[in-house]
């Protein structure tokens, strides 16, 4: 911006009148000539002053523009420094997210076939595992998550405090520090995300412990978080653990749910060799009855759970609870309480053609001694197991593959319990079994065989 200044100078013009040309006075003529010369000199000085003022205005404009440019440069430098610091903070947040995604316990839950669906909000709690000589139990809660409506879960993990790590085996693995946890799925009655005594224990996968290792890590063991199968319930001793990455999808069966109905079936061959019963024109039919066992594991013929005609292919339905449940395991001896009831399938000849099992009196039915077996020839025993009432019971059911409600157990021979009662011995169980009792997969409930070689 320029400043214009205009200075107007006056032009002084002096006009003299003409006298008489014939005047002869010498002194008057001389004075008039002198005045005219003086006026001409004054006009010349005024033009010079105007040029000088114009030059001064041009210099002032140039100085003002220079000051404005300097202010603009200073503002630009300040803004650039501030933006750079903010971007650095954002990068730090990104690193934190990456660690969380890497260390998570992920998987899904599965409801047993025929089980009453779970109700309410389900949560999963990673709790430290306490291993006793004869029992399992849970200790402190470390990480929790929610089971989504589609059955999936993802539990973010962090780095445990050093105080939470224990030296697992000071003698054989000195300096190896670890935290052992197991993911427990439960019905979160109080909504606090942690499993509490009295809440429904629904399931755990004891072949996928969630373990953090630190310190002097043994060769072959991963450092940090890993999934571990310690084989503590497998047959034999001394099996080396197997390790799996945390990205594996872990399946947790909701064994604490109750299966109140089960259908058994398969194939049949005649088991009666003849003889016994009244004569008749038509051969008597063979049937199977499922009879309950009492608290002493003796047949109770008043507890008749199902009765079905034997044919080339056959089936029978077990429905509802068998009634009174007995203590199958005691916390005092086994380290956990477990309640249930056993039953047994008995093949008989229906001599009176009544369609009902009838012992005693005229025309009474005759037991052939046969029962139902797996395709491998092992006799099976229906067992109704009550829903777990404590964490140790729930852990044992998860470890052995039991579900609440009806199960099929594989039988070996008879065994004597700590109370002196004679009970069916489960295959794989007992002091010499070398492993947990064997449970028939529900998918094989319809593939049983009945013949003269399958007996109790």
Secondary structure in CASP SS format (residue, H / E / C, confidence):
PFRMAT SS
TARGET T0000
AUTHOR 0000-0000-0000
METHOD secondary structure of the structure
MODEL  1
X C 1.00
X C 1.00
X C 1.00
X C 1.00
X C 1.00
X C 1.00
X C 1.00
X C 1.00
X C 1.00
X C 1.00
X C 1.00
X C 1.00
X C 1.00
X C 1.00
X C 1.00
X C 1.00
X C 1.00
X C 1.00
X C 1.00
X C 1.00
X C 1.00
X C 1.00
X C 1.00
X C 1.00
X C 1.00
X H 1.00
X H 1.00
X H 1.00
X H 1.00
X H 1.00
X H 1.00
X H 1.00
X H 1.00
X H 1.00
X H 1.00
X H 1.00
X H 1.00
X H 1.00
X H 1.00
X H 1.00
X H 1.00
X H 1.00
X H 1.00
X H 1.00
X H 1.00
X H 1.00
X H 1.00
X H 1.00
X H 1.00
X H 1.00
X H 1.00
X H 1.00
X H 1.00
X H 1.00
X H 1.00
X H 1.00
X H 1.00
X H 1.00
X H 1.00
X H 1.00
X H 1.00
X H 1.00
X H 1.00
X H 1.00
X H 1.00
X H 1.00
X H 1.00
X H 1.00
X H 1.00
X H 1.00
X H 1.00
X H 1.00
X H 1.00
X H 1.00
X H 1.00
X H 1.00
X H 1.00
X H 1.00
X H 1.00
X H 1.00
X H 1.00
X H 1.00
X H 1.00
X H 1.00
X H 1.00
X H 1.00
X H 1.00
X H 1.00
X H 1.00
X H 1.00
X H 1.00
X H 1.00
X H 1.00
X H 1.00
X H 1.00
X H 1.00
X H 1.00
X H 1.00
X H 1.00
X H 1.00
X H 1.00
X H 1.00
X C 1.00
X E 1.00
X E 1.00
X E 1.00
X E 1.00
X E 1.00
X E 1.00
X E 1.00
X C 1.00
X C 1.00
X C 1.00
X C 1.00
X E 1.00
X C 1.00
X C 1.00
X C 1.00
X C 1.00
X C 1.00
X C 1.00
X E 1.00
X E 1.00
X E 1.00
X E 1.00
X E 1.00
X E 1.00
X E 1.00
X E 1.00
X E 1.00
X E 1.00
X C 1.00
X C 1.00
X C 1.00
X C 1.00
X E 1.00
X E 1.00
X E 1.00
X E 1.00
X E 1.00
X E 1.00
X E 1.00
X E 1.00
X E 1.00
X E 1.00
X E 1.00
X C 1.00
X C 1.00
X C 1.00
X C 1.00
X C 1.00
X E 1.00
X E 1.00
X E 1.00
X E 1.00
X E 1.00
X C 1.00
X C 1.00
X C 1.00
X C 1.00
X C 1.00
X H 1.00
X H 1.00
X H 1.00
X C 1.00
X E 1.00
X E 1.00
X C 1.00
X C 1.00
X C 1.00
X C 1.00
X C 1.00
X C 1.00
X C 1.00
X C 1.00
X E 1.00
X E 1.00
X E 1.00
X E 1.00
X E 1.00
X E 1.00
X E 1.00
X E 1.00
X E 1.00
X E 1.00
X E 1.00
X E 1.00
X C 1.00
X C 1.00
X C 1.00
X C 1.00
X C 1.00
X C 1.00
X C 1.00
X C 1.00
X C 1.00
X C 1.00
X C 1.00
X C 1.00
X C 1.00
X E 1.00
X E 1.00
X E 1.00
X E 1.00
X C 1.00
X C 1.00
X C 1.00
X C 1.00
X E 1.00
X E 1.00
X E 1.00
X E 1.00
X E 1.00
X E 1.00
X E 1.00
X C 1.00
X C 1.00
X C 1.00
X C 1.00
X C 1.00
X C 1.00
X C 1.00
X C 1.00
X E 1.00
X E 1.00
X E 1.00
X E 1.00
X E 1.00
X E 1.00
X C 1.00
X C 1.00
X C 1.00
X C 1.00
X C 1.00
X C 1.00
X C 1.00
X C 1.00
X C 1.00
X C 1.00
X C 1.00
X C 1.00
X E 1.00
X E 1.00
X E 1.00
X C 1.00
X C 1.00
X C 1.00
X C 1.00
X C 1.00
X E 1.00
X E 1.00
X E 1.00
X E 1.00
X C 1.00
X C 1.00
X C 1.00
X C 1.00
X E 1.00
X E 1.00
X C 1.00
X E 1.00
X E 1.00
X E 1.00
X E 1.00
X E 1.00
X E 1.00
X E 1.00
X E 1.00
X C 1.00
X C 1.00
X C 1.00
X C 1.00
X C 1.00
X C 1.00
X C 1.00
X C 1.00
X C 1.00
X C 1.00
X C 1.00
X C 1.00
X C 1.00
X C 1.00
X C 1.00
X C 1.00
X E 1.00
X E 1.00
X E 1.00
X E 1.00
X E 1.00
X E 1.00
X E 1.00
X E 1.00
X E 1.00
X C 1.00
X C 1.00
X C 1.00
X C 1.00
X C 1.00
X E 1.00
X E 1.00
X E 1.00
X E 1.00
X E 1.00
X E 1.00
X E 1.00
X E 1.00
X E 1.00
X E 1.00
X E 1.00
X C 1.00
X C 1.00
X C 1.00
X E 1.00
X E 1.00
X E 1.00
X E 1.00
X E 1.00
X E 1.00
X E 1.00
X C 1.00
X C 1.00
X C 1.00
X C 1.00
X C 1.00
X C 1.00
X E 1.00
X E 1.00
X E 1.00
X E 1.00
X C 1.00
X C 1.00
X C 1.00
X C 1.00
X C 1.00
X C 1.00
X C 1.00
X C 1.00
X E 1.00
X E 1.00
X E 1.00
X E 1.00
X E 1.00
X E 1.00
X E 1.00
X E 1.00
X E 1.00
X E 1.00
X E 1.00
X E 1.00
X E 1.00
X C 1.00
X C 1.00
X C 1.00
X C 1.00
X C 1.00
X C 1.00
X C 1.00
X C 1.00
X C 1.00
X C 1.00
X C 1.00
X C 1.00
X C 1.00
X C 1.00
X C 1.00
X E 1.00
X E 1.00
X C 1.00
X C 1.00
X E 1.00
X C 1.00
X C 1.00
X E 1.00
X C 1.00
X C 1.00
X C 1.00
X C 1.00
X C 1.00
X E 1.00
X E 1.00
X E 1.00
X E 1.00
X E 1.00
X E 1.00
X E 1.00
X C 1.00
X C 1.00
X C 1.00
X C 1.00
X C 1.00
X H 1.00
X H 1.00
X H 1.00
X H 1.00
X H 1.00
X H 1.00
X H 1.00
X H 1.00
X H 1.00
X H 1.00
X C 1.00
X C 1.00
X C 1.00
X E 1.00
X E 1.00
X E 1.00
X E 1.00
X E 1.00
X E 1.00
X E 1.00
X E 1.00
X E 1.00
X E 1.00
X E 1.00
X E 1.00
X E 1.00
X C 1.00
X C 1.00
X C 1.00
X C 1.00
X C 1.00
X E 1.00
X E 1.00
X E 1.00
X E 1.00
X E 1.00
X C 1.00
X C 1.00
X C 1.00
X C 1.00
X C 1.00
X C 1.00
X C 1.00
X C 1.00
X C 1.00
X C 1.00
X C 1.00
X C 1.00
X E 1.00
X C 1.00
X C 1.00
X H 1.00
X H 1.00
X H 1.00
X C 1.00
X C 1.00
X C 1.00
X E 1.00
X E 1.00
X E 1.00
X C 1.00
X C 1.00
X C 1.00
X C 1.00
X E 1.00
X C 1.00
END
